[in-house]
């Protein structure tokens, strides 16, 4: 290849890169039309907001409330981090994301919390609820009482995991209040919110929060996704001692969710957000979609839409263009993630008090009770009319009378 051709290729590559970056920068000046909120975590000042009171399905952001209630129970002495969590048959049946541990498995609350906040396992969220409150329904009552106390006036919870239920909803404003409460009330536990990866036996469980390790200062907290809600996130980032919390609801995919969140946080740290609107607690309700939640299933998960008619070459070119745009967007906001050492989690190791009376032996599930078989007693023989016979009598025309088995002590 001659020098002239090399120079032309380099010029063409540079032009493509410049055009892509200009397009991305132009689009970064505005946030997409969906619920979002940007808070200064020190005092709750609202820096940016849009559709903050629109009713929305929280998806796995629900697990933030589940964790908050566990933190409260530890503070009150109801449980400790070492108290047992037991996987029930009901919990194990929950759909993914999940751990899939056998029924009866025991783990402690600390490891269970790490699993729901990093892996977002629905079966473990139910196990936490049952182990603390006795049932999912009782735990939901506790969730709603806590929400009311925190001022989350537009939220309702019916489960601890966030799998879709029309009766489970929230708003960007309420999720912002919850995120602030976690950092304000229980800073000693926020290390769990920034764990990028767990190690369980041979399994590596990566966080769905792609802000961690990629966005400057990102240090928490939780993502969520169901078809009806789209891709949600509550994200925290700290720079120079200042923490901001960004809430984005209803993104179309994980990439868009990350870019929108980064744009919000950048606006906050660069102070290009305009005039703050005061504390989030005093933000006046607004909007026309406060009573019915948007269901994005048709937009996010509709498989019935006709496929794009294109040749293999056209499809390859389209996907290449999408990848190039995403790469250019990522270059504006993120750095490549560095290797991380996963946090180890184990089963068992449970010794603390249990409000629901979970039994443990040496920190693990007790062995199942297996009755010892007892020899069946000899039969006594009798005629049809009930008259008893001796054992050496001809058996023809007789009926054996069974004796009851002896009682087996447990």
N, C-alpha and C positions, 0 to 999 in steps of 0.2 A: 504494500500500500504506500503510495507516494506521499510526500509531505503536504501537498495541497489538499489531498483528500482527507487527511487527518485533521487539518485545520478546519475544513468545512464541517466535518462531523462534530468537532468540539464546539464550533459556533452554534450549530443547530441544537446541540444538547444544552448549551447555556441559555439559548433563547427559550427553549421549552421550559427549563427550570424557572427562569424569570417570570414567564407568563403564568405558570402554575402558582408561584408564590404571590404574585400580584392579585390573582383571582382569589386566593385563599385569604389574603390580607383584607381585601375589599369586603369579603363576606364575614370577616371576623369582627367588623365594626358593629354588627347588630346580632342580637341573640334571636334564635328561631322562636316563632310564635307558639310557645307551650309554657306550662306553669314552671316558674323558676323563682328563686329567692337567694339573695346574698346578704349575709349577716356579719357584723363584727361581733365575734363571740365574747368579747370582754364586757359589753354592755347591752347586746342585743339590738344595736342600731341597724336598721334596714338600709342597705346601700343600694340595692336594686331589687325590683320585684315586678312580676307580671303574672296575672291569673293566679295570684297567691291563695285565693279562696275558692278556686275551682275544685269541686269534689273529684277525687282521684283514687284509684285502687293502689294501695301501698306496695303490694307484692312483698318481697322479703325485707323491705324496710320495716315491716312489722317486727322483725327479730330485734330491732333496736329497743322496742318496748319490752319484749320478752327479757332481754338482758337487763334493762333498767329495773324491772321488778325483782329479778334475782339479786341485783346489787342492793336493793332496799331490804330484801329478806336477810341478807348477810349482815347488813348494818344493824338490823333489829335483833339479831341473835337467833332468828328462826332456823337458819342453816349456817353452814360454813362452806368455804370453797371445797372442802373435802367431803361434804355430805353426799350420799349416794343418789345417783340418777339411774332409774331402771328402765330398760327398753321393753315396752309392752307389745302384745300382739297387735293392738290397735295402732300403736305408733309405727310399728314395722311396715304396716300396709301403706303408709303414705308414699305418694309418688316422688320422683326425684325433684330436686337434688336431695340425695339421701346417703347415709352411711351403709345401710343394709345390715346392721349388726343383728345377731340372733336374738330371739325373744328371751328375756331374762338377763341379758348382759347388764353388768353394773359398771358405771364409770362415775367419776366425781363431777361436781358442778363446774369446777374450773375447766376441765377438759371439754365438758359439754358446751360451755360458753364459747370456747375457742372454736369448736366445730361449727356452731351455728353462725358465728360472726365471720368466719373465714370460708368454710365450705358451704355454708348456708343450708345445712342439712335439715330437711323438714321433719324426718323421723325423730331426730334428737330434740328439735324444738318441742314436739309433742311430749317426748319423754320428760323434758324439763317441767312442762306444765303439769303433767300428771304426778310427778314426784314431789312437786312443791304444793300443789293445790288439790290433788286427788283426781281431777278430771280436767279435760280441755275446757268444758263449759265453766267450771268454777274459776279457772285461771282467766278466762275471758272477762268475767265479771271484775276480776282484780285489775285487768288491763284498762277497762273503761273507767273504773274508779280513779286509777292513777292518771289517766288522760285528763279527766275532769279537773283533778287537783293541779295539774301542770298548765291548765288553761287551753288544752287542745279541744276547743269547743265544737270543731267540725269533724271529729273523728269518731269512728265506732269500730270495735274489734269483736270478732267472733271466734278467732283461732290464733294460735301463737306463732304461726309460720308464714302466713301471707298467701297461701294458695287461694285461688279465686273463690270469692263468695260475694254476691251482690250487696250483702249487708256489711261488708268490711270496707271501709273507705277512710280517707284522710284528705289533707290539703298540703300544699307546699309550706304554708305558714305554720301548720301544726307540726310537721316533720322538723322544721327549723327550731321550734320550741323544744322538741324532744332531744334533738342533737345538742342544743345548748345545755339542757338539763343534765345530760350525761357528762359533759365535760366540766360543768360547774359543780355538780353534786358528788361525782365519783371519779375524780382525776386519777386515783390510784389504780383504776381498772382499765383506763383508756389504752394501755399498752396492747390489749387484745384487739383493739380496733385497727391497729397498724401492722398486724402480722401478715406478711405477704404469702406465706406458705407453711403448711403443716406436714409433718411426717408421721404416718400411722402404719407401723409395721413396714411393709414394702411399698405402701401407697404414698404418693406425693399429692397433697391437696392444696391447690393454688387458689388464692383469693380471686374473686371476680372483680375486685376493685383495681382496675388497671392504672389508676392514678398513682398508686403506691410504687415508689422506686422509679417513676418516670417523670412526674411533675414536681418541680422544685418546691420543697416544703410540705408535700402531701403527707398527712399522718393519720388518716382515717377517712370515712368510718364504715359505710355499708351501701351495697347495691341491691337492686331488686328487679325481677323480670317475671311477668306473666303476659300472655297474649293480650288480655284486656287492658293492661296498664302500659305496655311498652317497656322501655328500659329506663328505670329510675335510679337515682343516686342521691345520697347525702354525703358530701365530701368536706373534709377539713384540711386546711393547709396553714402552716405557720412560717412566717419570715420575720426576722428581727424582733422576736417577742410578740408579734401580732398574729392572732389566729382569726381566720375567716372561715365561715361555713357556707357552702353553696348547696342548694337543692335544685335538682333538675328532674322533672317528671315527663314521661311519655316520649323519650327519644326513640328513633326508628331502629337503631342498632347500637351495639356497644361502642363502636367508633364514634358515632355522632354524640352519644352520651358523654364520652370523654372530652371531645372537642368543645362541646357546649359548656361543660363544667370548667374547663381550663379558661375559656373566654371570660366567664363570670369572675373567676378568681383573679385573672390578670387585671380585669377592670378594677377590682377591689384593691389589689396591691399597687397598681399604677395610679390609683385615685382618678380614674377617668369615668366615674359612675354618676357624676352630677351631684345634686343636692340630696343628702340622706333624708329619710322620711320619719325618723324617730324610732323609738323602741318597737320591736315586733309585737309586744303585748298590746300596744295601743294602736296598731295598724287597723284602720277602719275597714270592715268587710266591703267587698265590691265584687262586681262580675255578675253575669247572667246564668252561670252554670254551677251554682252553689248547692243545688238540691238534687241533681242527678249526675252520677259519675259518667264520664266519657268511657265508652267501651271501644278499645282500639283493635279488637280481634280481627276485624276485616282488613285493617291496614297492616297489621304486624304478622298475622299467621294465616291469612287466607290463601289456601292452596288451590282454590278453584279459578283463580285469575288465569286468563289465557297466556301462555308462554310467548315471549318475544320471538317472532319469526325472524331468524337470522342464520346466516351460514356459520360454519365453524370459524372461519376467518374473522367474520364480523363480531362473533361472540368473544373471541380472543382479544380483539382490538378494544372492545367495550370494557372487558374486565381489566385489561392493561391500563386503560385510561382511569378507571376507578381506583386501581391500586396506586397509580402515580399521584392522583389527587390526594388520596389518604396519606401517602408518604410525605407529600409536601405539607399537609396540615399537621401531621405529627412532628415534622421538623420545626415548626413554629412554636410548639408548646411543650414537647416532650423530649427527653433524652433516652437513649437505649437503656433498658434496665440492667443493673449489675447483678452478678450471681449472688444468691442469698442462701443462708443456712436455715433450713426449715426448723420450725419449733416442734419438738417431739410431743406427742400425746400418747397416752396409754390407757388401757382398760383397768378396771379395778381401782386400787388405791383410794378407797372410799371408807372413811371412818367417822365422819361427823354425824350430828343429829339428823333425823329424818322425820319431817312433819307427817308423812303418810305411812310411817312404820315399815320402811323397806329393810328387809333382813340382809345382813352381809356377814360373811365369815372370813376373817383375815383380809378384809378390804375388798372381797370379791363376792360374787353370787354364791349362796350356799348350794351344796350339791343337792340334786333333786331327790325326794324321798322315793325309795324303791322298796316295796314290801317284800319280806322274806317269805317264800312259799311254804305252806304247811301241808303235811300229808293229809289227803282226804281220809276221813274216818271210815271204818268198816260199816257195811250196810247190815241192817237187821232184816230178816226175811219174814214175810207174812203171807197168808192166804188172801184170796180176793175178799173174803168176808172179814179180814182184819186179824184173824187168829195168828199169833206169832209161832214161828217154827224154829227148830234148832238148825245150826249151820250145816249139819250133815244130812239134812232132809233133801229128797229129790226136788230140784228147783222147778220142775215143770208145774205150771199153774200157780206160781207164786209171784209176788211183786216186791222188789226191794224197797224198803223204806229209808230214804236218805236222812242222815243226821245233819244238823246245822254245822257249818264250819265254826271252829272256835274263833273268838274275836281276836283281831290282830292289833296289838298296841302300837301306837305311832310315837 
